[in-house]
Amino acid sequence: MNESENAAIAVRRRRTGWLAALLTTMMAVATAPVVVATTIAGIEIPDTLDAGEHTLLLNGAGMREKLFIDAYIACLYVPEPDTDPVRILTADEPQAVIMHITSGMVTRERLTASLPKDLRRSTGNDLDSIRPQVNLLLTMFDGEIAPGDTFRLIYLPGEGTQVWHNDRLKGAIEGLDFKRALFGIWLSEKPTQESLKSDLLRADRGV
């Protein structure tokens, strides 16, 4: 066997070893257990969330109650635990709000009707400043909603706020101002529910 053949065999062996290592890593990631931080209404809430290339930490979670109905569970994920709502809202950093639907009373019609009202309240009645983004957001809620569904609102700097319905990406909306208004539904001075705001800001007090 000549030198060129030996070199070719060595290259093939290195490639095989690299591929084996890569497959092992992928399998480890795929099978890695999800660490559950808490359980609310039977829904397990993971303590981390992958957002693009970032891993976010659960800051808090709680139930949105409306007319004596448990409508959905809201979860806030941030890079580092934080109890300051103003800092969270104004920070140009990866963040996410996850909504786990728990009631059949949450429908597409009700959600799209309430969002503009919630956003108007979170912006201090300045909805016109983000009107194009609001209109775009409403078009993304175009499917039926059922208990067990999940909405993920993931903000990534430079990309905007991604809107996911279950495993389907509905689109992304640009602007830090829009993220501040959207997340302000739960964290502004006039949140949709004070007790839920407190739950989302539990941070180092424990979820």
N, C-alpha and C positions, 0 to 999 in steps of 0.2 A: 504494500500500500504506500503510495507516494505522499509527499507533504501536502499537496493540494487536497487530496482525499481526506487526510487526517484533519485538516483545517475545516473542511466542510462538515465533517462529523461533529467536531467541537462546536461549531456554530449551531447545528441542529440541536445538540444537547442543551446548549444555553437557552435556545428558544423554547424548548420543551420545559425546562425548569422554570423559565419566566412565566409561561402560560399556566403552568400548574400552580405557581404562587398566586397569579392573578385570579384564577378560578377559586382558589381557596379563600382569598380575601372577599370575593364577591359572594360566595356561599355564606361566609361568616356574617357579612352585612345583612344578607337576605334573611338569615335565620336568627339574627340577634333579637333577643326578647325585648318587647316594649316595656319600659319601666313605668308602672302606673303610680301616679302621685296621689290620686284620690278617686273616689267613685261617687257620682251624684246621680240620683234617680236611676241607678243601674247602669249608668254610662261610665266606662273607665276613662279617666282623663290622664293621658301620658304627661310625664314631667318634662319632656323635651319635644321640639318640633323642628324638622328640617325645612329650611326656607332658602332655596337656592343653594349657595355654598356655605350657608350659615346654620348653626344649631342654636335655636332659641330655647329659653327656659320658661317654664310655666310661672307666671307672676301671680296668678289667682284665677279662680273660676267660681261661678255661681249661677243660680237659676233666675231667669227672667220670668217674673210672674205678672200676669195681666188678667184682671177680672176673675181672680181666684183660680186661674189656670196656670199650670207650669208650661210656659210656651216653649222655651228653649234654654239650653245651658250655654253660657258665654264663657270663653276662656281667653285670657290674655297671655301672649308669649313675647318676651323681650330678651335682649342679649344678656342683661344683668338684672337681678331683682331690684325693683324700684317702687317706692311708695308715693312719689311725687307725680300727680297726674299732668301737671303743666309741662314738666320736663319730658314725660313720655310723649305727650301730644306734639311737642315742638321738635323732638329729636329726629334728625334725618338719619335714621338707622333702621336695620331690619326689625320689623315687628309684625305681629299677627293677632287677629281676633278670629276665634273659631266659634261657630254656632252649631250646636247639636240640637236639631229639632226634636221636641218631645211631645208635641200635641198636634192633632189633626186640625186644630183651630188656626194654625199658622198656614195660610195659603198664599199662593202667588198674588192674588188680588189684594189681600190684606197687607202683605208685606210691601208691595209697591205703593199702596196708598199711605202707609205709615212712614216710609223712609223719608219723603220730602218734609214731612212735619218734624220728624226727629232731627233731620239735618238743619232745618230752619232754627230749631231750638238750640242745637249745639253751636251754631255760628252766630248766635245773638241776633237772629232775624236778618242775616246777611246772605241769604241763599243765592241771590243773583250773582255773587262773585264766583260761584262754582256751578252755575246753572248748566253749562254744557257737560260738565263731568257728571252731574246728577242725572241728566237725561240719558247719558250713556250707561250709567249704572242701572237704571231702570230697565233698559233693553236687555240686560244680562240675566234678569229674572224672568226667563221666557218659558220655563218648564214647570210642570206640576211639582208641588212640594208635599212630602209625606213624613210622618214620624220616622225617625231613624236617618233622615237626610242630614248631611253636614255641609255647611258653607264655610269656606276658608277665605278670609280677607288678609292677604299677605302683602305687606309693604316692603319693597326693596329699593334702596336709594338709586336714583338714575333710571329706574324702570317703571316705578309707579306701584299702584295697588292692584295686585292680581285678585280676581274674583273666581273662586272655584265652587262649583256645585257638585258635591261628591267628588268623583275623580275626573271631572270634566272642567277644563279651564275655559271660562266664559270670555275672558279678555283681561286687559289691564288698563288702568286709568292713571294718567300722569299727574304729578303734582304733589308736593308736600302739603300744600294748603288743603287739598282734597283729603289726604290721609288724616290730617288734623281734624277736619270736620267729621269725617266718617267715624273715626275712633272716638271722637268727642260725643257721639251718641251715648256712649257708656261712661266716658271719663271727663266730660266738660263740667263747668260750674252748674249746668242744668241738665244732668244726665237723665236717661230714660227711667232709671230706678236707682235711688240713693244706696239702698242696701246692696245692689249688684255692683255698683261702683266700688263700694267698700270691699266686697269680695274679690274684685279684680286687682285691688291694690294691697292685698295681704302680704305679698312678697316674703320678707324674712320672718313674718309672724306665723308663717305656715299656712298652707292652703286648707 
